[in-house]
Amino acid sequence: MLSIGTPLPEKPAQEPRIPKNIVAEALKFQRYLSENSSSTYETAARHFGVSRARISQLMSILRNLPESFLESMKECSDPNVLTTFSGRKLIRISRLATIQKREKAISKMKLKAG
């Protein structure tokens, strides 16, 4: 019920969105797969409540991106860096034809991230 004389209640403040660390998530899935040798992408997907395609995408990121980049990202918590290196962007980079092209794309993105 509304009254003309009373103002509407204030909306609660939204919590700031914290971006996911895609590399850390991928490493978690990889660790599960290596510790459970009989596991498949399908069983890992069921275990974590994600799609098999998601597991496949994240494993592709780990296989194709430079080890030095993965190492620097696994403990990252800077929201600006995590937003810059989102899952969609990392998948796109991991699909580039050569490691040199992938490294160049990562370098360009690092410059933009500051």
C-alpha positions in Angstrom: 0.0 0.0 0.0 1.4 3.4 -1.0 0.7 6.7 0.7 1.2 10.0 -1.0 2.8 11.6 2.0 5.5 8.9 2.8 8.5 8.4 0.6 9.4 5.0 -0.9 11.9 2.9 1.1 15.5 3.2 -0.1 16.9 0.4 -2.2 19.5 -1.6 -0.4 23.1 -1.0 -1.6 24.3 -3.7 -4.0 27.5 -5.5 -3.1 30.3 -4.8 -5.5 30.7 -7.6 -8.0 34.0 -9.4 -7.5 35.3 -11.0 -10.7 36.3 -14.6 -10.8 40.0 -15.6 -11.1 39.5 -17.9 -14.1 43.1 -19.3 -13.9 42.6 -20.3 -10.3 39.3 -21.9 -11.1 40.9 -23.8 -14.0 43.7 -25.0 -11.7 41.2 -26.3 -9.2 39.5 -28.4 -11.9 42.8 -29.6 -13.2 43.9 -30.6 -9.6 40.6 -32.6 -9.2 41.1 -34.4 -12.5 44.7 -35.3 -11.7 43.9 -36.5 -8.2 41.0 -38.6 -9.5 42.7 -40.4 -12.4 39.5 -42.2 -13.4 37.6 -38.9 -13.7 36.5 -37.5 -17.0 35.4 -34.0 -17.9 31.8 -35.2 -17.4 32.4 -36.4 -13.8 34.3 -33.3 -12.9 31.5 -31.2 -14.3 29.0 -33.0 -12.2 31.2 -32.7 -9.1 31.6 -28.9 -9.5 28.1 -28.2 -10.8 29.3 -26.8 -14.1 28.9 -27.9 -17.7 31.4 -30.3 -19.4 32.0 -27.6 -22.0 33.2 -25.2 -19.2 35.7 -27.8 -17.9 36.9 -28.2 -21.5 37.3 -24.5 -22.0 39.3 -24.0 -18.8 41.6 -27.0 -19.6 42.2 -25.4 -23.0 43.2 -22.2 -21.3 45.7 -24.1 -19.1 47.1 -26.0 -22.1 47.5 -23.1 -24.5 48.5 -20.0 -22.4 52.1 -19.3 -21.4 53.2 -20.9 -18.1 54.6 -17.6 -16.9 51.2 -15.9 -17.4 49.3 -18.7 -15.6 51.8 -18.6 -12.7 51.3 -14.8 -12.3 47.5 -15.1 -12.5 46.9 -18.0 -10.1 47.1 -15.9 -6.9 45.8 -12.6 -8.4 43.0 -10.8 -6.6 43.2 -7.4 -8.2 39.6 -6.8 -9.6 41.0 -4.7 -12.5 43.3 -7.4 -13.7 40.7 -10.1 -13.2 38.2 -8.1 -15.2 40.8 -7.5 -17.9 41.5 -11.2 -18.1 38.0 -12.6 -18.0 37.2 -16.1 -19.1 35.8 -15.1 -22.4 39.0 -13.1 -23.2 41.3 -15.9 -22.1 39.5 -18.4 -24.2 39.8 -16.2 -27.2 43.5 -15.7 -26.6 44.0 -19.5 -26.1 42.6 -20.1 -29.6 45.2 -17.9 -31.3 47.3 -19.9 -33.7 50.8 -19.6 -32.2 52.3 -19.1 -28.7 53.9 -15.8 -30.0 50.5 -14.4 -30.9 49.1 -15.4 -27.5 52.0 -13.8 -25.7 51.6 -10.6 -27.7 47.8 -10.5 -27.0 48.5 -10.9 -23.3 51.1 -8.2 -23.3 48.7 -5.8 -25.0 46.0 -6.5 -22.4 48.5 -6.1 -19.5 49.3 -2.6 -20.8 45.6 -1.8 -20.8 45.1 -3.1 -17.3 47.7 -0.7 -16.0 
